[in-house]
Amino acid sequence: MMKKLRISLINIHGLLKGSGLEIGRDADNGGQTKYIYELAEFLSQHEDVEHVHIFTRLIDDPALSPEYAVPVEIINDKLDIRRIPFLGKKYRAKEQLWEGLDTFVNGAMQHIKQHNIFPDWIHSHYADAGYAAAELSAVLNIPFAHTGHSLGFYKKKKLIENGETEEELEKKFKFKARIAAEERTLELAEFIVTSTEQEIETYKAYKNFELGKYHAISPGIDTRKFVPYYYQENDSDKQMEEAQRKYWVAESISKFLTNPHKPIILALSRPDRHKNLNTLIEVYGKDKELQSMANLVIFAGIRKDIAKMPESEKNVLTDLLLLMDKYDLYGKMAIPKKHDVENEVSIIYRYAAEKRGVFVNLALHENFGLTVIESASSGLPVVVTKNGGPSEIIPVCQNGELVNPQEESQIKKALRNILTDENQWKYYSNNGAINIQKHYSWVSHINHYVDLINENLSVSSTGIKKQHYPNINISRLKRKIDHLLVSDIDGTLIEPKLANPGLKELKAHLTNRTDKMAFAMASGRNLSLVKKVIDEEEFPLPDFIICSVGTEIYYTNGTDYILDKGWAKFLSGRWKREEIVNKLKGIKWIKLQEEEAQNPFKISYYYDKEHYNHDELIQILGTGWYKVNIIPSHGQFLDFIPKRASKGNAIKFLCRKWSIPLGNVIAAGDSGNDVDMFRGPVKGIIVGNRSSELADYETSKSIYVAKNSASEGILEGLKHYKVIK
């Protein structure tokens, strides 16, 4: 029997809570939020699923519901929302969260350990969560899948076409971080979920497209809620509640209209330029006959005071109202200020269907088209954009007509066709109600998805067992650490040419260090050469060793050196050693080093300095070159290692695994390949005998440039950071 699944969904930026989702509150709270909540709810009802956790950001903002500040919210006995605090308490737009994602990952990591809720599977939604899932997946050795929801490449392209500059965009939207996260997700995720086959094509703009695996699974809708307009509730209380809601929906629409009994042309979307609501008003405003046949009703998000709304939404709404005025549509057009998304949307569709109306979505491009299947399920025919997902929905469901969203005559013709022909209206209405149940329910979505997870886990080479470390003193590694000193060896810890100044004093400090301080060596040397230094120089044993240019991590326990298999698994993603060796055979000016210099994630050569040609290496490696780090050193050695292997990444990995805040790490080095260790919150020490690549560095908040050389320079840095007195 298969083990039941514990699944963690990550959705960082939206407002998620168990009751009354605030869809349409702003641009970050659209369909994605609703999709994730319903996905989680239906997943938790699947028999193969033990538990579902949604991980999101904790927000404690007086302007918002206090529910967003509850650390753990129980939704049902198999579903909860877990909120991780980072970047303060105030609500922030998603673009402002990038700098805090490492803090989110550390928080989620500690939460998972503390509550012992290690997942079997992780699923990230949107690029920021993709970044977090890739990090968690590496440290926990747990596979993840990803759903993009929207892609940075196209948003940036569109904004540049609208005349914005790269600098402005970078400042506002952090596209570099976002697109880099999207590339990395394609490389590391087990698979990417898309809504349609067409959506897979949109990923072709990314360098790592070929590295991704894709599954198109249509989103579901809650067919318990989106029922046909003629459906009757049996329960008298529910009937009463329904009647009440229907009354309020009718009120909010009819107060705008002179003849509220006429059929309605309905649109429902965020006030986003891309949704193209202005074209619908133009079509309706220019056609007197259409106006005599039907009223126009537009729900465009939730607004209190347009003047106080974000610029882009304010502009769209102002344009809609100005068009209403231009064509004098008072009494014929309704644009209600708000609706209860959770409970009223389904009623709005049914109300429109009872009036023999039609639903319109003229988005310039629609990734999927959730509103198209919601309205269809309610028995409401549609006129919808042919660009994107709807072109796959309409042929399957036969519930309406596809149009070019910029072709006014086509839109007008389709609307008249449905509004004036009773048989046509009934044909589309019935097809929608029947076919949606068949093809687009959440139950069919979840069944397909859980099958994919189970299939993936069964072929996963290691299963996804949590790492077990034989002979490692786990409690020692899990102790609370105030400082982790990571030092390069050659030229930093030891420098025989300079008679190793300060070495004796530094060794004494390391030998007498308390449990609050950990020590690691990081070196280009392989393990046997690192051991040689430890023995010859009589160094105290480090807690960790990062060796072979960051391709291996070892733990020490007094006598043994134990390889970290989780790091090896992380590096093995998309690394094709044999293929690289074969390709490099054609290069005359390199020669493979001896067997002991090689390891599964490092291919080492000697090279001829006179003939070194980086472009030739890239050309011979072909499209896969960007997955490989090429490291020439000392004018004679050349290493090829996985892109992910580096001293810096190894430090990050160790800190995640053992819950050491990156800000507690001090890294010491002397040459160019040590710079990678000084990233983010890590504090750096550059010793006085630094190589020419580091000549331009000056002491800053996070890097200390020592006057003294080697070990003496490390001591100077440790005093600067107040680690030793």
Secondary structure, DSSP 8 states (H G I E B T S, - for coil): ----EEEEEE--SS---SS---TTSSTTSSHHHHHHHHHHHHHTTSTTEEEEEEEEE----TTS-GGGG-SEEEEETTEEEEEE--S-SS---GGG-GGGHHHHHHHHHHHHHHHT---SEEEEESHHHHHHHHHHHHHHT--EEEE-SS-HHHHHHHHHHTT--HHHHHHHH-HHHHHHHHHHHHHHSSEEEESSHHHHHHGGGSTTGGG--EEE----B-TTTS--TT---SSHHHHHHHHHHHHHHHHHHHTTBS-TTS-EEEEEE-S-GGG-HHHHHHHHHH-HHHHHH-EEEEEES--S-GGGS-HHHHHHHHHHHHHHHHTT-TBTEE--S---HHHHHHHHHHHHHHTT-EEEE--S-BSS-HHHHHHHHTT--EEEESSBTHHHHHHHH--EEEE-TT-HHHHHHHHHHHHH-HHHHHHHHHHHHHHHHHHSBHHHHHHHHHHHHHHHHHH-TTTT-----TT--HHHHTS--SEEEEEETBTTTB-GGGT-TTHHHHHHHHHT--TTEEEEEE-SS-HHHHHHHHHHTT----SEEEETTTTEEEEE-SS-EEE-HHHHHHHHTT--HHHHHHHHTT-TTEEE--GGG-BTTBEEEEE-GGG--HHHHHHHHGGGGGGEEEEEETTTEEEEEETT-SHHHHHHHHHHHTT--GGGEEEEESSGGGGGGS-TT-EEEE-TT--GGGTT----SSEEE-SS-HHHHHHHHHHHTTS--
